[in-house]
Amino acid sequence: MQAQPIVEAELIGHANSVPASGPPPLVEFRGVSKWYGPVIGVNEVDLELGSGITGLLGANGAGKTTLIKLLAGQLRPCLGEVVVCGKRAWSASAKSHVGYCPDADVFYEEMSGRRFVLTMARLHGFSGRDARDRTERALAEVGMSDRADRRLRGYSKGMRQRIKLAQALVHEPDILVVDEPLNGIDPVGRRELMDLFRGLAERGKSLLVSSHILDEMDTLADRVVFMGRGRVLACGTLREIRDMLDNHPLHLRITSDRARDLAARLVQWDLVRGVELRQTGDLAVQIHRPNEFFRRFGDLVLDEGLEIERLQTTDASAGAIFDYVTQEARKI
């Protein structure tokens, strides 16, 4: 019997579907499976990507790399199809819409960064002044114009990442696929590249960003896709996914002028799994069914005239949600 996704189809449909009156998705995975002999890379994936930034999260072996290579047209699915801008991803016409920035470095090390990006522009079919103009625009966009004449073999990790991004952008694709783009980048460089990604998204482009730096997905991604064992386990905004995981505990930090009284009330609720009064005077509260809890908590505050200085979730980040999703996936 085939295992079911841990997040219900209603959420996946809500997060990925495109309204009939809106633009069609730029990328569609339609019942896609890919296996390598007896090993399954991805298993019956249905996924749509529109404009904006989608974070791709999952443990090693979850199927992220296979998904990326299917989108980039480097692999063909064994079942189903991947459609890019209305064309099969394997076709040359589809690949012209995709910019791919891989995690691994594969360079002509004796080339300068500028020459490398120019060569990629020529391979896309651009020639003469057009190829040079595109090269300079791409280098400027990733902040490498003044360092692009050095040989690639002497580049730092961060510089190599920027050059890979430049070659992915040189043909001005509609879809940018980036695998661990912030790896090896200093904090200032990370902020610059995140601003670049947001700017591309604002121009209507679709970005699929695979990253193990989960905290950065909180501020970067418009939506996230969690993968495990080759399947899409959950898809949507972090808030949507957290709301769907109703049975998982949620940790809160509550600051109130009547913390002891509040703790005495909360421990009696069946929605509350634990309450701890900390030395700081804050309450650490573990709850489940958060939507129901917050409705009831609001009524309590109004009825009792409580002054709440702070009500903060402490585990609603991408990392925490990823832990919840993967824990449940192990039970399947």
C-alpha positions as CSV (number, residue, x, y, z in Angstrom):
1,M,0.0,0.0,0.0
2,Q,1.4,3.4,-0.9
3,A,2.0,5.8,1.9
4,Q,0.1,9.0,2.0
5,P,1.7,12.5,2.3
6,I,1.7,13.7,5.9
7,V,0.3,17.1,5.0
8,E,-3.2,16.9,3.5
9,A,-3.8,17.4,-0.2
10,E,-5.9,20.5,0.6
11,L,-2.8,22.4,1.7
12,I,-0.8,21.3,-1.3
13,G,-3.5,22.2,-3.7
14,H,-4.0,25.6,-2.0
15,A,-0.3,26.4,-2.0
16,N,0.4,25.3,-5.5
17,S,-2.7,25.7,-7.6
18,V,-3.0,28.7,-9.9
19,P,-6.5,30.3,-10.1
20,A,-8.2,29.8,-13.5
21,S,-8.1,33.6,-14.1
22,G,-4.5,33.9,-13.1
23,P,-1.3,33.2,-15.1
24,P,-0.4,29.5,-15.7
25,P,2.4,28.0,-13.6
26,L,5.9,28.3,-15.0
27,V,6.8,24.8,-13.9
28,E,4.6,21.7,-13.5
29,F,5.6,18.3,-12.2
30,R,2.8,15.9,-13.2
31,G,2.9,12.5,-11.5
32,V,6.7,12.4,-11.8
33,S,8.7,9.4,-10.7
34,K,12.4,8.8,-11.2
35,W,14.4,5.7,-10.1
36,Y,17.9,4.5,-10.4
37,G,17.7,0.7,-10.6
38,P,16.0,-0.3,-7.3
39,V,16.5,3.2,-5.8
40,I,13.7,5.7,-6.0
41,G,14.9,9.3,-6.5
42,V,11.4,11.0,-6.6
43,N,8.1,9.2,-6.2
44,E,4.8,10.5,-7.8
45,V,5.6,14.2,-7.4
46,D,2.9,16.7,-8.3
47,L,4.1,20.2,-7.9
48,E,3.5,23.7,-9.5
49,L,5.8,26.6,-9.3
50,G,4.8,30.2,-10.2
51,S,6.7,33.4,-9.8
52,G,8.3,34.1,-6.5
53,I,10.9,32.3,-4.3
54,T,10.3,28.6,-3.4
55,G,12.6,27.1,-0.8
56,L,13.4,23.4,-1.3
57,L,14.2,21.6,2.0
58,G,15.0,18.0,2.9
59,A,17.6,15.8,4.4
60,N,20.3,14.2,2.3
61,G,18.8,11.6,0.1
62,A,15.3,13.2,0.3
63,G,15.2,13.7,-3.5
64,K,16.1,17.4,-3.8
65,T,18.9,16.9,-6.3
66,T,16.8,14.6,-8.5
67,L,13.9,17.1,-8.5
68,I,16.3,19.9,-9.5
69,K,17.9,17.9,-12.3
70,L,14.5,16.9,-13.6
71,L,13.5,20.6,-13.7
72,A,16.7,21.6,-15.4
73,G,16.3,18.9,-18.0
74,Q,19.4,17.0,-17.0
75,L,17.3,13.9,-16.2
76,R,14.2,12.4,-17.8
77,P,11.4,11.1,-15.6
78,C,10.6,7.4,-15.7
79,L,7.0,8.2,-15.2
80,G,5.0,11.4,-15.6
81,E,6.3,14.7,-17.1
82,V,8.0,17.9,-16.2
83,V,6.7,21.0,-18.1
84,V,8.6,24.2,-18.2
85,C,6.8,27.2,-19.7
86,G,4.5,24.9,-21.6
87,K,7.3,22.7,-22.9
88,R,8.8,19.4,-21.8
89,A,11.8,20.1,-19.5
90,W,14.0,17.8,-21.6
91,S,13.6,19.9,-24.7
92,A,16.0,22.7,-25.8
93,S,13.2,25.2,-25.9
94,A,12.4,24.5,-22.3
95,K,16.0,24.7,-21.2
96,S,16.3,28.2,-22.7
97,H,13.9,29.3,-19.9
98,V,15.9,27.8,-17.1
99,G,19.1,29.1,-15.4
100,Y,20.8,26.5,-13.3
101,C,23.4,27.2,-10.6
102,P,24.6,23.8,-9.2
103,D,26.2,23.2,-5.8
104,A,29.2,21.5,-7.3
105,D,32.0,23.6,-8.9
106,V,32.7,22.5,-12.5
107,F,34.8,25.3,-14.1
108,Y,37.5,25.7,-16.8
109,E,39.9,26.8,-14.1
110,E,42.3,28.5,-16.4
111,M,39.7,30.9,-17.6
112,S,38.9,34.2,-16.0
113,G,35.4,34.7,-14.5
114,R,34.5,37.1,-17.3
115,R,35.7,34.7,-20.0
116,F,33.8,31.8,-18.4
117,V,30.5,33.7,-18.3
118,L,31.1,35.0,-21.9
119,T,31.6,31.4,-23.0
120,M,28.3,30.4,-21.4
121,A,26.6,33.2,-23.2
122,R,28.1,32.0,-26.5
123,L,26.9,28.5,-25.8
124,H,23.4,29.9,-25.4
125,G,23.6,31.1,-29.0
126,F,24.4,34.8,-28.3
127,S,27.3,36.3,-30.3
128,G,29.4,39.4,-30.6
129,R,28.3,42.5,-28.7
130,D,25.1,40.9,-27.4
131,A,27.1,38.2,-25.6
132,R,29.5,40.7,-24.2
133,D,26.7,43.0,-23.0
134,R,24.9,40.1,-21.4
135,T,28.1,39.0,-19.7
136,E,28.7,42.5,-18.2
137,R,25.1,42.8,-17.0
138,A,25.2,39.4,-15.3
139,L,28.6,40.2,-13.6
140,A,27.2,43.5,-12.4
141,E,24.1,41.8,-11.0
142,V,26.1,39.4,-8.9
143,G,28.7,42.0,-7.8
144,M,31.7,40.6,-9.7
145,S,32.4,43.3,-12.4
146,D,35.6,44.5,-10.7
147,R,37.0,41.0,-10.0
148,A,36.0,39.1,-13.1
149,D,39.4,39.2,-14.8
150,R,41.1,37.0,-12.3
151,R,41.5,33.3,-13.1
152,L,38.9,31.0,-11.6
153,R,41.4,28.8,-9.9
154,G,42.3,31.7,-7.6
155,Y,38.7,32.5,-6.6
156,S,37.4,32.1,-3.1
157,K,34.3,30.0,-2.5
158,G,32.1,33.0,-2.4
159,M,33.5,34.4,-5.6
160,R,32.9,31.0,-7.3
161,Q,29.3,31.0,-6.1
162,R,28.8,34.5,-7.7
163,I,30.3,33.4,-11.0
164,K,28.0,30.4,-11.1
165,L,25.0,32.7,-10.5
166,A,26.2,35.0,-13.3
167,Q,26.4,32.2,-15.8
168,A,22.9,31.1,-14.8
169,L,21.5,34.6,-15.3
170,V,23.4,35.4,-18.5
171,H,20.5,34.4,-20.8
172,E,17.9,36.1,-18.6
173,P,15.9,33.0,-17.8
174,D,12.3,33.0,-16.5
175,I,13.2,30.3,-13.9
176,L,16.3,30.2,-11.8
177,V,17.3,27.0,-10.0
178,V,20.0,27.4,-7.4
179,D,21.4,24.7,-5.2
180,E,23.0,25.9,-2.0
181,P,23.6,29.4,-3.4
182,L,24.6,31.0,0.0
183,N,27.2,28.3,0.9
184,G,30.5,29.9,1.6
185,I,29.2,33.5,1.3
186,D,30.1,36.0,4.0
187,P,27.2,37.7,5.8
188,V,27.3,40.9,3.7
189,G,27.4,38.8,0.5
190,R,24.5,36.7,1.7
191,R,22.4,39.8,2.2
192,E,23.4,41.1,-1.3
193,L,22.4,37.8,-2.9
194,M,19.2,37.6,-1.0
195,D,18.3,41.1,-2.2
196,L,19.2,39.9,-5.7
197,F,16.8,36.9,-5.4
198,R,14.0,39.1,-4.1
199,G,14.6,41.6,-7.0
200,L,14.3,38.7,-9.5
201,A,11.1,37.5,-7.9
202,E,9.7,41.0,-8.1
203,R,10.3,41.0,-11.8
204,G,8.0,37.9,-12.1
205,K,10.7,35.2,-12.2
206,S,10.4,31.9,-10.5
207,L,13.2,30.8,-8.2
208,L,13.7,27.4,-6.7
209,V,16.3,27.6,-3.9
210,S,17.7,24.5,-2.3
211,S,19.4,25.2,1.0
212,H,20.4,23.6,4.3
213,I,20.5,27.0,6.0
214,L,16.9,26.7,7.2
215,D,16.8,30.0,9.1
216,E,17.4,31.9,5.9
217,M,14.3,30.4,4.4
218,D,12.2,32.2,7.0
219,T,13.0,35.5,5.4
220,L,13.8,34.6,1.9
221,A,11.2,32.1,0.6
222,D,7.6,33.0,-0.2
223,R,6.8,29.3,0.1
224,V,8.6,26.1,1.0
225,V,8.6,22.5,-0.3
226,F,9.6,19.8,2.2
227,M,10.9,16.6,0.7
228,G,11.5,13.2,2.2
229,R,12.0,9.7,0.7
230,G,11.5,11.1,-2.7
231,R,8.1,12.6,-2.0
232,V,6.7,16.0,-1.4
233,L,5.8,15.9,2.3
234,A,4.5,19.4,2.6
235,C,4.2,22.5,0.5
236,G,3.0,26.0,1.2
237,T,4.0,29.0,3.3
238,L,5.6,28.3,6.7
239,R,2.4,29.5,8.5
240,E,0.2,27.3,6.3
241,I,2.2,24.2,7.0
242,R,2.5,24.9,10.7
243,D,-1.3,25.4,10.9
244,M,-1.8,22.0,9.2
245,L,0.5,20.2,11.7
246,D,-2.2,20.6,14.3
247,N,-1.3,17.6,16.4
248,H,2.4,18.6,16.8
249,P,3.3,20.6,19.9
250,L,3.9,24.3,19.5
251,H,6.1,26.1,22.0
252,L,5.2,29.6,23.2
253,R,6.8,32.3,25.3
254,I,4.3,34.4,27.2
255,T,5.1,37.5,29.3
256,S,2.4,38.8,31.6
257,D,2.0,40.9,34.7
258,R,0.1,38.0,36.3
259,A,2.2,35.1,35.1
260,R,1.5,32.8,38.1
261,D,-2.3,33.2,37.8
262,L,-2.1,32.6,34.0
263,A,0.0,29.5,34.5
264,A,-2.6,28.1,37.0
265,R,-5.3,28.6,34.4
266,L,-3.5,27.2,31.5
267,V,-2.4,23.9,33.2
268,Q,-6.1,23.0,33.4
269,W,-6.6,23.2,29.6
270,D,-6.5,20.0,27.6
271,L,-4.9,22.0,24.8
272,V,-1.8,22.6,27.0
273,R,0.8,19.9,27.4
274,G,3.1,21.8,29.7
275,V,3.7,25.1,31.5
276,E,7.0,26.3,33.0
277,L,7.4,29.5,35.0
278,R,10.9,30.7,34.3
279,Q,13.2,32.8,36.4
280,T,12.8,35.7,34.0
281,G,9.0,35.7,34.8
282,D,8.1,34.4,31.4
283,L,5.9,31.4,30.8
284,A,7.2,28.6,28.6
285,V,4.0,26.9,27.3
286,Q,3.7,23.8,25.1
287,I,0.4,23.5,23.3
288,H,-1.3,21.5,20.5
289,R,-4.2,22.4,18.2
290,P,-2.8,26.0,18.1
291,N,-5.8,27.6,16.2
292,E,-8.2,26.4,18.9
293,F,-5.7,27.5,21.7
294,F,-5.3,31.0,20.4
295,R,-9.1,31.6,20.1
296,R,-9.6,30.4,23.6
297,F,-6.6,32.3,24.9
298,G,-7.9,35.5,23.4
299,D,-11.2,35.0,25.2
300,L,-9.4,34.5,28.5
301,V,-7.3,37.6,28.1
302,L,-10.4,39.7,27.5
303,D,-12.5,38.1,30.2
304,E,-9.8,38.4,32.9
305,G,-8.4,41.7,31.8
306,L,-4.9,40.2,31.5
307,E,-2.0,42.4,30.3
308,I,0.1,40.3,27.8
309,E,3.4,42.0,27.1
310,R,4.6,39.2,24.8
311,L,3.2,36.2,23.0
312,Q,5.8,34.6,20.8
313,T,6.1,31.2,19.1
314,T,9.6,29.8,19.6
315,D,9.5,26.9,17.1
316,A,7.6,28.1,14.0
317,S,10.8,28.6,11.9
318,A,11.7,26.6,8.8
319,G,14.1,24.5,10.9
320,A,11.5,23.6,13.5
321,I,8.8,22.8,11.0
322,F,11.3,20.7,9.0
323,D,12.0,18.7,12.2
324,Y,8.2,18.1,12.6
325,V,7.8,17.0,9.0
326,T,10.7,14.7,9.0
327,Q,9.8,13.1,12.3
328,E,6.4,12.2,10.9
329,A,7.9,11.0,7.7
330,R,9.9,8.4,9.7
331,K,6.7,6.9,10.9
332,I,5.5,6.2,7.3
